[in-house]
Amino acid sequence: MVKLTSARQARLYGPLSTRDMVENWNSFLYLVGTILLAAGMLLLLPSFEMRSWSLWIVLVGFAVIVVVNLHDLHAHLAGIDYDFTLLSMDTQWWMFELAVPTVHAMGSILLCIATFLLIRVNAGSYDQSEVNFKLTQAFRLVISGSALWLLGSIHNAF
């Protein structure tokens, strides 16, 4: 997760009781998304075949993580009242507070698209001539989405 709930106590948006509740729900949703991802991936392992319902679980997990990361981006922008001129004063702030949730959200969106393509291929929605092309595109999206997640994690480590 981009930031822990304990590190979010300094946020300046919304009333204190609502802010704490929203941040706790944000952390809970990230945990649920991670559990859905792990369960969906685990269900794909035993038979090494793509089952549609396990791919749907993975897709929902990625979608939840996209929502959490977009909320983090909103929280960081609300912390400066959407005043982008403040970003020029501290380069580390925009590199870490804005880039990390943005990169994680973009990686999650690419992985959502790849998972949806795999669901469509598994359902037989494409002709045989299109299947190889769609699988190639899905695997390229998986690689690029994973690379963005890795970049966001490296940013977050700093």
N, C-alpha and C positions, 0 to 999 in steps of 0.2 A: 504494500500500500504506500501511496506517496507520502503521507504523513500519519503518524499515530494520533489517536484521539487526545492523548495527554499533551501533545505538542500543539494542539489547535486551540488551546485556551486563550491565546492572545488575539484571536479573530475579533474584528470590530464590526461585524454585521449582525443585525437582528438583536432582539432581547436575549438576555443571558440564559433564561430557562429554555427558550426555543432553540438557541444556538447549540447548547449542550445536547439537547434531544436530537437535533438534526445530525450533529457530528457522531453521536452514538449510533444512530440508524445508518449513517454512512459507513461506519466501521462494520456494523453487523451485515449490511448488504455486501460489502467486499468479502467478508468471510463466507457468506452464502454463495456468492459467485465463484469463489475459489473451491468450495466444496462441490458445487455443480460441475466445474471444470474437471476436478479430480475424479469424480464419480463417472462422468461421461467418458473420459479417457480410459479409465479402468474398465468400463464396460466394453470398450473397443478392443481391449487386449486379448481376451481368451481365445476368440475364434479367428482373429485377424481378418475379419470382414467388416465392412462398414454397415452397421445397422442404422436405420433411419432414426429410430427413437433415441439412440445414444448420441447421435450427432445433433439432434435437437436439444438434448441436455447440454451439450458443449456450447451450442449457439446461444442458449439462454444464459449460461454462465458468462460468456464473453459480453453479451448485451448488458448484464448487470454490472460488469466491470467497466464498461464504457460509461454507463450512467454515473457510477461512483467517481470516475476520473473527471468527467465533465462537471460534477458537483465540486470537486476539488479545485478545478480551474475557476469556477464561479466564485468560490470562497476566497481564493487568492486575489482575484480581481476586485471583489467587493471589499477586501481589506484595504485597498488603496482607492476606493470609491471610483473605480474605472478611470482613474487619472493616469493616462499613459505617459505624461511628461515626467512623472516620478520615476519611471523606469530608467530614464537617462542618468539619474543620479547614482544608481547602484546597479552595476552590470551583473553582479552575482544574483541579485534578486530576480531579475527577469530570466536569467539562465536556469535557475533552480526552481523558483517558485512558479514560474509560468511554463517553462520548457518541459519540466518533468511530467505534469499532468497532461499537457498537450501531446507529447510524444507517446505516453502510455495510452491515451485515448485513440490516437491515430493507429497505433499498433493493434489495439483491440478491435477497431473498426475493420482493419484489413483482415484480421483473423475471423471476424464475423462473416465477411464476404466470402472468404475461402471456405468456411464451414458450410455456408449456404450453397455454394457451388457443389461441394461434395454431397450435400443432401439431394440436390437436383440430379446429379450424375447417378447417385444410388437409386433414385426413384425412377430412372429411365426416361427422363424428360428430354434427352437429347438423342439425336441419331448417332449411329455407331461412328460415323466420320467425325462428329463433333466431340465425342467423349474424350479422346486423347488430348485434344486441344484444351478442353475445359479442365481436365485433370492437371495438365501442365500449368495452366493459369492459376489453379487453386494452390498447387504446391509452391509456385513463385510467390503468391500472396502469403502463404504460411511462412516462408523464409523471410520475406520483407517485414511482416508483422512481428515475427520473433526478433528480428534485428532491431526494430524500433523499441520493443520491450527491453531488450538488453541495453540499448543506449539510454533509455529512461532509468533503468536500474543503476547504471553506472553514474548517471547524473545524480540520482537520489543518494548514492553512497557518499557523495561529496557534500 
